[in-house]
């Protein structure tokens, strides 16, 4: 899904298996740059609030297919 500039969307993290994992995950577009967002729902003295972490989208490292495991 393509985001309009300076907008974002996140969904409940259905794969959450530990307390330190985000409650929600999504993508945002800030000044034309796509970022991933992780969101936690917290509870404090004044009620519930969100905390967020933004990061570059994950890109797996390419595998070196020319590597041979012929040490012996």
N, C-alpha and C positions, 0 to 999 in steps of 0.2 A: 504494500500500500504506500503510495507516494504521499508525503506530507507537504502541506503548504508551508511557506516560510514562517518561522516562529510559531509553530504549532507542534503538538505532540499527542500521543495516545498511549495508554498503558492498560494492561489486563491483569487479572488475578493470576498469580504464579501457581498453577495447578500442580507443579512438580516440587513444591517446597517440602523439604524433608528435615530441615533443621532450623532452629530459631534464628540463626544469623543469616539465613537466606532471605531475599526480599519477598514481601507479600505480593508485590505487583512488579511486572517488567514491561518495557515498551520501548518506543522510539520517539525521538523528538527531532525537529529541524530547527536549528538556531542559526540565523543569518545564512541560510543555504547549506549548512553543514549538518549531515545526519549523525546523530549520536544515539547511544543506547542509554536508557534510564532504568535504574532499579529503585523501587519505592518501598519503604517500610511504614506500616501503620503503628504509631506509638501512643501510649497513654501517659498523660502527665497530670499535674495538679489542676490545670485549666481545661482538661478534656483531651480528646483525641487529636492527633496531628500527624502529618506526614514528614518523613525525612527522605531525601533523594540523593542518589549518586549518579553522575553522568560520566560516560566514558566512550572512547572511540569504539566503533563496532568491531567485534571479534573477527579476525581474519586468520584462518589456520595457516600455519607455515607450510609452504610447498614441500613435498617429499622429494628427496634427492634420489631419483630412480636409477641413476648411474652407479650408485654405491653398491659394491658387491661384498658379501660377507665371506670372502675366501682367504681368511687369515692363515689357515693351515694348509 
